[in-house]
């Protein structure tokens, strides 16, 4: 019987990562890799798999969109009353993974602690969103059971009717979260699976850098 997974195997090419070319700050390298993925036509290269843990120790993961990154960390926005929000409130430790197949096969892993951004940051981003996205975020009881699609659409329609064309206020339960990293790992595929892999680890106000075996 044919193995469909064997047919999926590809070679990654043999472009090396050179330690001497890596910046002192991992965010600088992340911004470069993100720009390269965007330039290569990767769809939503800011998509990241965010992992959290619930009170029983069960990990959960889902794709969220990174909205900006700076030296303090990686910022995304969410409903804080959702499952992920409740998990982060109880245990703020989290991890995120990015994967880009173009222009090279690259992965970035981030581990750290999530903190809530200030209200001004959340207000500013919410105001920039399309109105439909604002309405849906405000009306949706994220992670809660619903009877069907019609119930969700009715919630959005009811909110829009109540507002009567007025601006959509940011719900108090919706806002920004910043993943503040203590480790950032960079991986680039190489032929023969002898990949390049480097890990930055925070050391006070600076970062250390080590090569890891793939």
PLY file of the C-alpha trace (Angstrom):
ply
format ascii 1.0
element vertex 214
property float x
property float y
property float z
element edge 213
property int vertex1
property int vertex2
end_header
0.00 0.00 0.00
1.36 3.40 -0.96
2.35 5.66 1.92
0.86 9.13 1.19
3.23 10.72 3.70
6.30 9.46 1.86
5.15 11.40 -1.21
5.01 14.59 0.86
8.71 14.53 1.74
10.75 17.36 0.25
14.31 18.57 0.54
14.70 22.03 2.01
17.71 23.31 0.11
21.05 23.99 1.71
21.19 27.70 2.52
22.98 28.02 5.87
22.28 30.18 8.89
25.57 31.77 9.95
25.99 32.71 13.60
28.16 35.71 12.73
25.25 37.20 10.74
22.72 36.93 13.58
21.88 40.16 15.44
22.19 40.57 19.20
18.41 41.09 19.55
16.09 38.25 18.42
13.29 40.68 17.50
15.49 42.23 14.82
15.93 38.83 13.18
12.22 38.06 13.54
11.26 41.26 11.74
13.66 40.37 8.91
12.27 36.85 8.53
8.67 38.09 8.67
9.37 40.64 5.94
11.03 37.96 3.80
8.00 35.66 4.16
5.64 38.49 3.26
7.76 39.41 0.26
7.73 35.78 -0.89
3.93 35.80 -0.97
3.19 33.75 2.15
-0.50 34.19 3.04
-0.89 35.87 6.44
2.73 35.35 7.54
1.77 36.89 10.89
-0.31 33.81 11.75
1.09 32.09 14.84
0.13 28.96 16.71
-0.44 30.10 20.30
-0.24 27.43 23.01
-1.73 27.80 26.49
-2.44 25.38 29.35
-5.69 24.92 31.28
-6.13 24.20 34.98
-5.82 20.43 34.48
-2.49 20.77 32.69
-4.04 20.09 29.28
-2.30 22.13 26.53
-4.41 23.97 23.96
-3.25 25.57 20.72
-4.84 27.70 18.03
-3.83 30.12 15.29
-4.00 33.83 16.15
-2.67 36.81 14.22
0.33 38.74 15.45
-0.49 42.43 15.12
2.80 44.02 16.04
6.15 43.18 17.57
8.62 45.40 19.37
11.52 44.88 21.80
8.99 44.23 24.59
7.30 41.32 22.83
4.72 39.92 20.43
1.24 41.49 20.57
-2.07 39.89 19.58
-5.69 40.78 20.37
-8.43 38.54 21.69
-11.61 38.16 23.70
-10.28 37.80 27.24
-13.47 35.98 28.27
-12.67 33.21 25.76
-11.10 29.89 26.71
-7.65 31.17 25.83
-8.26 34.33 27.84
-9.32 32.35 30.91
-6.32 30.04 30.54
-3.92 32.97 30.30
-5.52 34.71 33.29
-4.94 31.59 35.40
-1.52 30.73 33.95
0.13 33.46 31.86
2.90 31.21 30.54
2.51 30.59 26.82
4.36 29.70 23.64
3.95 30.62 19.98
5.21 29.06 16.75
5.56 30.62 13.30
6.12 28.54 10.14
7.04 29.89 6.71
7.71 27.66 3.72
8.90 30.62 1.62
11.40 32.03 0.78
13.00 29.23 2.84
11.63 26.63 5.19
11.80 28.47 8.51
10.31 28.14 11.96
10.38 30.52 14.92
9.40 29.41 18.42
8.71 31.91 21.21
8.30 31.05 24.91
7.44 33.51 27.65
4.76 35.13 29.77
1.68 36.95 28.49
0.75 40.34 29.92
-2.29 42.50 29.18
-1.58 45.62 27.14
-2.79 49.03 28.28
-6.28 50.25 27.34
-4.91 52.89 24.97
-3.23 50.21 22.85
-6.42 48.14 22.73
-8.60 51.18 21.95
-6.30 52.31 19.15
-6.22 48.93 17.43
-9.96 48.30 17.84
-10.74 51.67 16.26
-8.62 50.76 13.22
-10.51 47.52 12.52
-13.24 47.28 9.84
-16.68 47.95 11.30
-17.89 44.42 10.56
-14.94 42.98 12.52
-15.72 45.35 15.40
-19.35 44.24 15.50
-18.51 40.55 15.35
-15.87 40.82 18.07
-18.21 42.76 20.32
-21.23 40.48 19.80
-19.68 37.02 19.74
-19.69 35.02 23.01
-16.36 33.48 22.02
-15.79 29.85 23.07
-19.37 29.49 24.38
-21.84 27.00 22.80
-24.43 28.48 20.41
-27.49 26.93 18.78
-26.28 27.67 15.26
-24.95 30.25 12.82
-28.28 32.06 12.89
-27.85 32.87 16.59
-24.47 34.49 15.94
-25.79 36.51 13.03
-28.75 37.65 15.14
-26.42 38.85 17.91
-24.41 40.90 15.41
-27.55 42.32 13.77
-29.04 43.26 17.15
-25.89 45.11 18.17
-25.76 46.97 14.86
-29.40 47.99 15.26
-28.81 49.24 18.81
-25.87 51.35 17.71
-27.77 52.93 14.83
-24.62 53.88 12.95
-22.73 55.10 16.03
-19.13 53.95 16.50
-18.74 50.45 17.93
-17.31 50.74 21.46
-14.52 48.36 22.37
-15.93 45.73 24.73
-14.16 45.71 28.10
-13.43 41.99 27.69
-11.62 42.47 24.35
-8.08 43.72 24.10
-4.39 43.21 23.56
-2.02 40.64 24.99
1.76 40.77 24.79
3.85 37.60 24.81
7.03 38.74 26.57
9.68 36.22 25.52
12.35 34.62 27.65
13.45 32.41 24.75
13.21 32.72 20.96
14.37 29.86 18.76
15.16 30.08 15.04
15.18 27.04 12.77
16.02 26.83 9.08
15.67 23.65 7.06
18.72 22.06 5.45
19.10 19.09 3.12
19.46 15.72 4.78
17.59 17.05 7.84
20.79 18.44 9.37
18.98 21.71 9.98
20.32 24.95 11.46
18.88 25.81 14.86
19.73 28.67 17.22
18.17 29.73 20.52
18.22 33.18 22.09
17.68 33.22 25.86
17.12 36.33 27.93
19.88 37.16 30.39
18.74 40.27 32.26
18.66 43.09 29.73
20.59 41.17 27.08
20.34 37.90 25.19
22.59 34.86 24.94
22.75 32.82 21.73
23.46 29.11 21.32
23.45 26.70 18.41
21.32 23.61 19.07
21.41 20.23 17.42
18.40 19.79 15.10
0 1
1 2
2 3
3 4
4 5
5 6
6 7
7 8
8 9
9 10
10 11
11 12
12 13
13 14
14 15
15 16
16 17
17 18
18 19
19 20
20 21
21 22
22 23
23 24
24 25
25 26
26 27
27 28
28 29
29 30
30 31
31 32
32 33
33 34
34 35
35 36
36 37
37 38
38 39
39 40
40 41
41 42
42 43
43 44
44 45
45 46
46 47
47 48
48 49
49 50
50 51
51 52
52 53
53 54
54 55
55 56
56 57
57 58
58 59
59 60
60 61
61 62
62 63
63 64
64 65
65 66
66 67
67 68
68 69
69 70
70 71
71 72
72 73
73 74
74 75
75 76
76 77
77 78
78 79
79 80
80 81
81 82
82 83
83 84
84 85
85 86
86 87
87 88
88 89
89 90
90 91
91 92
92 93
93 94
94 95
95 96
96 97
97 98
98 99
99 100
100 101
101 102
102 103
103 104
104 105
105 106
106 107
107 108
108 109
109 110
110 111
111 112
112 113
113 114
114 115
115 116
116 117
117 118
118 119
119 120
120 121
121 122
122 123
123 124
124 125
125 126
126 127
127 128
128 129
129 130
130 131
131 132
132 133
133 134
134 135
135 136
136 137
137 138
138 139
139 140
140 141
141 142
142 143
143 144
144 145
145 146
146 147
147 148
148 149
149 150
150 151
151 152
152 153
153 154
154 155
155 156
156 157
157 158
158 159
159 160
160 161
161 162
162 163
163 164
164 165
165 166
166 167
167 168
168 169
169 170
170 171
171 172
172 173
173 174
174 175
175 176
176 177
177 178
178 179
179 180
180 181
181 182
182 183
183 184
184 185
185 186
186 187
187 188
188 189
189 190
190 191
191 192
192 193
193 194
194 195
195 196
196 197
197 198
198 199
199 200
200 201
201 202
202 203
203 204
204 205
205 206
206 207
207 208
208 209
209 210
210 211
211 212
212 213
